[in-house]
């Protein structure tokens, strides 16, 4: 069913027209609020899970990079040890042809240095391997939590999709209706309306007086103030909560 076009209410339009336009906008927004309220915290939970999963994936990627760097270190240390072994063999061969003790001792020192290089390389290799074991353990734990969160996300998304699917058509229709409902509301009032909605918990920026009380905060509205509201000569707000008081219950036709 196509909604009727709403006549515009410029700044100099009667106050009654402005209040009618605001009430219509509030009615639509309240219906949209109800649709979104049914979804509860699911959209936020889905976003939180997506952020958490992204964090775990970054952590796993970082661990993989660190392991790759450690493997490069191990490779380099093994090469250093291999080079040292080659030098030791060459120095030992040279020792067989020395001409004096000084040359022998000098070569012996070089051999000791290369043996020390091998020991250092072996130590560094063991340390790197130990670090790799720790990081692999961290990766396993992180991947386990990642898999759990992915399952949670799938379940939450499925639940949310079902709820959204049930109300998607209604929400789309209301959003289209809302786009038209904002047209007759002058910018100044629309800005104030949006600000008030953002400051109250129930999203009611425009209310009526019911049983002598504000329909938003339920504080008593004095009789004289009710008379001013009924006259529709100016826009009146609740002195307690700041909501727009659009009408008094007795004047509303069901």
TORKOL-4160 file (C-alpha; in steps of 0.2 Angstrom, whole numbers, padded with zeros to 4 digits, m for minus):
254
<pt num="1" X="0000" Y="0000" Z="0000"/>
<pt num="2" X="0007" Y="0017" Z="m0005"/>
<pt num="3" X="0007" Y="0030" Z="0008"/>
<pt num="4" X="m0001" Y="0047" Z="0004"/>
<pt num="5" X="0011" Y="0061" Z="0000"/>
<pt num="6" X="0013" Y="0073" Z="0015"/>
<pt num="7" X="0011" Y="0091" Z="0013"/>
<pt num="8" X="0026" Y="0102" Z="0017"/>
<pt num="9" X="0026" Y="0112" Z="0033"/>
<pt num="10" X="0038" Y="0127" Z="0030"/>
<pt num="11" X="0044" Y="0138" Z="0044"/>
<pt num="12" X="0029" Y="0149" Z="0043"/>
<pt num="13" X="0017" Y="0135" Z="0043"/>
<pt num="14" X="0004" Y="0134" Z="0058"/>
<pt num="15" X="0011" Y="0126" Z="0073"/>
<pt num="16" X="m0002" Y="0113" Z="0072"/>
<pt num="17" X="0005" Y="0107" Z="0056"/>
<pt num="18" X="0022" Y="0106" Z="0063"/>
<pt num="19" X="0017" Y="0096" Z="0078"/>
<pt num="20" X="0007" Y="0084" Z="0067"/>
<pt num="21" X="0022" Y="0082" Z="0056"/>
<pt num="22" X="0033" Y="0078" Z="0071"/>
<pt num="23" X="0020" Y="0066" Z="0078"/>
<pt num="24" X="0020" Y="0057" Z="0062"/>
<pt num="25" X="0039" Y="0056" Z="0062"/>
<pt num="26" X="0039" Y="0050" Z="0080"/>
<pt num="27" X="0026" Y="0036" Z="0076"/>
<pt num="28" X="0037" Y="0030" Z="0062"/>
<pt num="29" X="0053" Y="0030" Z="0072"/>
<pt num="30" X="0045" Y="0021" Z="0086"/>
<pt num="31" X="0040" Y="0007" Z="0075"/>
<pt num="32" X="0057" Y="0006" Z="0068"/>
<pt num="33" X="0064" Y="0006" Z="0086"/>
<pt num="34" X="0053" Y="m0008" Z="0090"/>
<pt num="35" X="0059" Y="m0018" Z="0075"/>
<pt num="36" X="0077" Y="m0015" Z="0080"/>
<pt num="37" X="0073" Y="m0018" Z="0099"/>
<pt num="38" X="0068" Y="m0036" Z="0094"/>
<pt num="39" X="0085" Y="m0039" Z="0087"/>
<pt num="40" X="0092" Y="m0034" Z="0105"/>
<pt num="41" X="0111" Y="m0034" Z="0106"/>
<pt num="42" X="0113" Y="m0047" Z="0092"/>
<pt num="43" X="0120" Y="m0034" Z="0079"/>
<pt num="44" X="0133" Y="m0027" Z="0092"/>
<pt num="45" X="0137" Y="m0045" Z="0097"/>
<pt num="46" X="0141" Y="m0050" Z="0079"/>
<pt num="47" X="0152" Y="m0034" Z="0077"/>
<pt num="48" X="0161" Y="m0038" Z="0093"/>
<pt num="49" X="0164" Y="m0056" Z="0087"/>
<pt num="50" X="0170" Y="m0050" Z="0070"/>
<pt num="51" X="0182" Y="m0039" Z="0078"/>
<pt num="52" X="0188" Y="m0053" Z="0090"/>
<pt num="53" X="0191" Y="m0065" Z="0076"/>
<pt num="54" X="0200" Y="m0052" Z="0066"/>
<pt num="55" X="0212" Y="m0049" Z="0081"/>
<pt num="56" X="0215" Y="m0068" Z="0083"/>
<pt num="57" X="0219" Y="m0069" Z="0064"/>
<pt num="58" X="0231" Y="m0055" Z="0066"/>
<pt num="59" X="0239" Y="m0063" Z="0081"/>
<pt num="60" X="0241" Y="m0080" Z="0071"/>
<pt num="61" X="0249" Y="m0071" Z="0057"/>
<pt num="62" X="0261" Y="m0062" Z="0068"/>
<pt num="63" X="0266" Y="m0079" Z="0076"/>
<pt num="64" X="0269" Y="m0086" Z="0059"/>
<pt num="65" X="0280" Y="m0071" Z="0054"/>
<pt num="66" X="0290" Y="m0073" Z="0070"/>
<pt num="67" X="0292" Y="m0092" Z="0067"/>
<pt num="68" X="0298" Y="m0089" Z="0050"/>
<pt num="69" X="0311" Y="m0077" Z="0056"/>
<pt num="70" X="0317" Y="m0089" Z="0069"/>
<pt num="71" X="0318" Y="m0103" Z="0056"/>
<pt num="72" X="0329" Y="m0091" Z="0046"/>
<pt num="73" X="0340" Y="m0088" Z="0061"/>
<pt num="74" X="0341" Y="m0107" Z="0063"/>
<pt num="75" X="0346" Y="m0109" Z="0045"/>
<pt num="76" X="0359" Y="m0096" Z="0047"/>
<pt num="77" X="0366" Y="m0103" Z="0063"/>
<pt num="78" X="0367" Y="m0120" Z="0055"/>
<pt num="79" X="0377" Y="m0113" Z="0040"/>
<pt num="80" X="0388" Y="m0104" Z="0052"/>
<pt num="81" X="0392" Y="m0120" Z="0061"/>
<pt num="82" X="0395" Y="m0129" Z="0045"/>
<pt num="83" X="0407" Y="m0115" Z="0039"/>
<pt num="84" X="0416" Y="m0116" Z="0056"/>
<pt num="85" X="0418" Y="m0135" Z="0054"/>
<pt num="86" X="0425" Y="m0132" Z="0037"/>
<pt num="87" X="0438" Y="m0120" Z="0044"/>
<pt num="88" X="0443" Y="m0131" Z="0058"/>
<pt num="89" X="0447" Y="m0145" Z="0046"/>
<pt num="90" X="0457" Y="m0133" Z="0035"/>
<pt num="91" X="0466" Y="m0126" Z="0051"/>
<pt num="92" X="0470" Y="m0144" Z="0057"/>
<pt num="93" X="0477" Y="m0148" Z="0040"/>
<pt num="94" X="0488" Y="m0132" Z="0041"/>
<pt num="95" X="0494" Y="m0138" Z="0058"/>
<pt num="96" X="0502" Y="m0153" Z="0050"/>
<pt num="97" X="0514" Y="m0141" Z="0040"/>
<pt num="98" X="0519" Y="m0128" Z="0053"/>
<pt num="99" X="0537" Y="m0122" Z="0055"/>
<pt num="100" X="0537" Y="m0117" Z="0073"/>
<pt num="101" X="0527" Y="m0117" Z="0089"/>
<pt num="102" X="0521" Y="m0099" Z="0086"/>
<pt num="103" X="0512" Y="m0104" Z="0070"/>
<pt num="104" X="0505" Y="m0119" Z="0078"/>
<pt num="105" X="0498" Y="m0110" Z="0093"/>
<pt num="106" X="0491" Y="m0096" Z="0082"/>
<pt num="107" X="0481" Y="m0110" Z="0072"/>
<pt num="108" X="0476" Y="m0118" Z="0088"/>
<pt num="109" X="0468" Y="m0102" Z="0094"/>
<pt num="110" X="0459" Y="m0100" Z="0077"/>
<pt num="111" X="0452" Y="m0118" Z="0079"/>
<pt num="112" X="0446" Y="m0114" Z="0097"/>
<pt num="113" X="0437" Y="m0099" Z="0090"/>
<pt num="114" X="0428" Y="m0109" Z="0077"/>
<pt num="115" X="0424" Y="m0122" Z="0090"/>
<pt num="116" X="0416" Y="m0108" Z="0101"/>
<pt num="117" X="0407" Y="m0102" Z="0086"/>
<pt num="118" X="0399" Y="m0119" Z="0084"/>
<pt num="119" X="0394" Y="m0120" Z="0102"/>
<pt num="120" X="0386" Y="m0103" Z="0101"/>
<pt num="121" X="0377" Y="m0108" Z="0085"/>
<pt num="122" X="0371" Y="m0124" Z="0093"/>
<pt num="123" X="0365" Y="m0114" Z="0109"/>
<pt num="124" X="0356" Y="m0101" Z="0098"/>
<pt num="125" X="0348" Y="m0115" Z="0088"/>
<pt num="126" X="0341" Y="m0123" Z="0103"/>
<pt num="127" X="0334" Y="m0107" Z="0110"/>
<pt num="128" X="0326" Y="m0103" Z="0093"/>
<pt num="129" X="0318" Y="m0121" Z="0092"/>
<pt num="130" X="0312" Y="m0118" Z="0110"/>
<pt num="131" X="0304" Y="m0101" Z="0105"/>
<pt num="132" X="0296" Y="m0110" Z="0090"/>
<pt num="133" X="0288" Y="m0123" Z="0101"/>
<pt num="134" X="0281" Y="m0110" Z="0113"/>
<pt num="135" X="0274" Y="m0100" Z="0098"/>
<pt num="136" X="0267" Y="m0116" Z="0090"/>
<pt num="137" X="0258" Y="m0119" Z="0107"/>
<pt num="138" X="0252" Y="m0101" Z="0107"/>
<pt num="139" X="0246" Y="m0103" Z="0089"/>
<pt num="140" X="0237" Y="m0119" Z="0093"/>
<pt num="141" X="0228" Y="m0111" Z="0108"/>
<pt num="142" X="0224" Y="m0095" Z="0097"/>
<pt num="143" X="0217" Y="m0106" Z="0083"/>
<pt num="144" X="0206" Y="m0116" Z="0095"/>
<pt num="145" X="0198" Y="m0100" Z="0102"/>
<pt num="146" X="0197" Y="m0093" Z="0084"/>
<pt num="147" X="0187" Y="m0109" Z="0078"/>
<pt num="148" X="0176" Y="m0107" Z="0093"/>
<pt num="149" X="0173" Y="m0088" Z="0090"/>
<pt num="150" X="0169" Y="m0092" Z="0071"/>
<pt num="151" X="0156" Y="m0105" Z="0077"/>
<pt num="152" X="0149" Y="m0092" Z="0088"/>
<pt num="153" X="0148" Y="m0079" Z="0074"/>
<pt num="154" X="0140" Y="m0092" Z="0062"/>
<pt num="155" X="0126" Y="m0095" Z="0075"/>
<pt num="156" X="0124" Y="m0077" Z="0079"/>
<pt num="157" X="0123" Y="m0072" Z="0061"/>
<pt num="158" X="0111" Y="m0086" Z="0058"/>
<pt num="159" X="0100" Y="m0080" Z="0072"/>
<pt num="160" X="0101" Y="m0062" Z="0067"/>
<pt num="161" X="0097" Y="m0066" Z="0048"/>
<pt num="162" X="0081" Y="m0075" Z="0054"/>
<pt num="163" X="0076" Y="m0060" Z="0064"/>
<pt num="164" X="0081" Y="m0047" Z="0051"/>
<pt num="165" X="0072" Y="m0058" Z="0037"/>
<pt num="166" X="0056" Y="m0058" Z="0047"/>
<pt num="167" X="0056" Y="m0039" Z="0048"/>
<pt num="168" X="0066" Y="m0033" Z="0033"/>
<pt num="169" X="0051" Y="m0029" Z="0022"/>
<pt num="170" X="0042" Y="m0019" Z="0036"/>
<pt num="171" X="0058" Y="m0010" Z="0040"/>
<pt num="172" X="0061" Y="m0006" Z="0022"/>
<pt num="173" X="0043" Y="0001" Z="0020"/>
<pt num="174" X="0045" Y="0011" Z="0036"/>
<pt num="175" X="0062" Y="0018" Z="0030"/>
<pt num="176" X="0054" Y="0024" Z="0014"/>
<pt num="177" X="0039" Y="0031" Z="0024"/>
<pt num="178" X="0052" Y="0040" Z="0035"/>
<pt num="179" X="0061" Y="0048" Z="0021"/>
<pt num="180" X="0044" Y="0056" Z="0016"/>
<pt num="181" X="0040" Y="0060" Z="0034"/>
<pt num="182" X="0055" Y="0071" Z="0037"/>
<pt num="183" X="0051" Y="0082" Z="0022"/>
<pt num="184" X="0038" Y="0093" Z="0030"/>
<pt num="185" X="0048" Y="0095" Z="0046"/>
<pt num="186" X="0059" Y="0111" Z="0045"/>
<pt num="187" X="0078" Y="0108" Z="0048"/>
<pt num="188" X="0078" Y="0117" Z="0064"/>
<pt num="189" X="0064" Y="0106" Z="0072"/>
<pt num="190" X="0072" Y="0090" Z="0064"/>
<pt num="191" X="0089" Y="0094" Z="0072"/>
<pt num="192" X="0081" Y="0097" Z="0089"/>
<pt num="193" X="0070" Y="0081" Z="0087"/>
<pt num="194" X="0086" Y="0071" Z="0083"/>
<pt num="195" X="0095" Y="0078" Z="0097"/>
<pt num="196" X="0081" Y="0074" Z="0110"/>
<pt num="197" X="0079" Y="0056" Z="0103"/>
<pt num="198" X="0098" Y="0054" Z="0106"/>
<pt num="199" X="0097" Y="0060" Z="0124"/>
<pt num="200" X="0082" Y="0049" Z="0130"/>
<pt num="201" X="0082" Y="0031" Z="0133"/>
<pt num="202" X="0066" Y="0026" Z="0125"/>
<pt num="203" X="0068" Y="0036" Z="0109"/>
<pt num="204" X="0053" Y="0047" Z="0112"/>
<pt num="205" X="0056" Y="0065" Z="0107"/>
<pt num="206" X="0038" Y="0070" Z="0104"/>
<pt num="207" X="0024" Y="0064" Z="0116"/>
<pt num="208" X="0007" Y="0069" Z="0122"/>
<pt num="209" X="0000" Y="0073" Z="0139"/>
<pt num="210" X="m0009" Y="0058" Z="0146"/>
<pt num="211" X="m0018" Y="0059" Z="0163"/>
<pt num="212" X="m0011" Y="0076" Z="0166"/>
<pt num="213" X="0007" Y="0070" Z="0164"/>
<pt num="214" X="0021" Y="0070" Z="0151"/>
<pt num="215" X="0020" Y="0055" Z="0140"/>
<pt num="216" X="0039" Y="0053" Z="0141"/>
<pt num="217" X="0045" Y="0057" Z="0159"/>
<pt num="218" X="0027" Y="0056" Z="0167"/>
<pt num="219" X="0030" Y="0072" Z="0177"/>
<pt num="220" X="0014" Y="0082" Z="0180"/>
<pt num="221" X="0010" Y="0095" Z="0167"/>
<pt num="222" X="0000" Y="0110" Z="0175"/>
<pt num="223" X="m0017" Y="0114" Z="0169"/>
<pt num="224" X="m0012" Y="0131" Z="0162"/>
<pt num="225" X="0002" Y="0123" Z="0152"/>
<pt num="226" X="m0010" Y="0110" Z="0145"/>
<pt num="227" X="m0021" Y="0124" Z="0139"/>
<pt num="228" X="m0006" Y="0132" Z="0130"/>
<pt num="229" X="m0002" Y="0115" Z="0122"/>
<pt num="230" X="m0020" Y="0113" Z="0117"/>
<pt num="231" X="m0020" Y="0130" Z="0109"/>
<pt num="232" X="m0006" Y="0125" Z="0097"/>
<pt num="233" X="0000" Y="0143" Z="0096"/>
<pt num="234" X="0018" Y="0138" Z="0100"/>
<pt num="235" X="0029" Y="0123" Z="0102"/>
<pt num="236" X="0030" Y="0118" Z="0120"/>
<pt num="237" X="0043" Y="0106" Z="0128"/>
<pt num="238" X="0042" Y="0097" Z="0145"/>
<pt num="239" X="0051" Y="0108" Z="0158"/>
<pt num="240" X="0057" Y="0091" Z="0166"/>
<pt num="241" X="0064" Y="0081" Z="0151"/>
<pt num="242" X="0064" Y="0093" Z="0136"/>
<pt num="243" X="0052" Y="0082" Z="0125"/>
<pt num="244" X="0040" Y="0091" Z="0114"/>
<pt num="245" X="0023" Y="0091" Z="0121"/>
<pt num="246" X="0012" Y="0089" Z="0105"/>
<pt num="247" X="m0005" Y="0087" Z="0112"/>
<pt num="248" X="m0016" Y="0083" Z="0126"/>
<pt num="249" X="m0024" Y="0065" Z="0127"/>
<pt num="250" X="m0042" Y="0072" Z="0127"/>
<pt num="251" X="m0039" Y="0080" Z="0110"/>
<pt num="252" X="m0033" Y="0064" Z="0102"/>
<pt num="253" X="m0046" Y="0056" Z="0091"/>
<pt num="254" X="m0044" Y="0037" Z="0091"/>
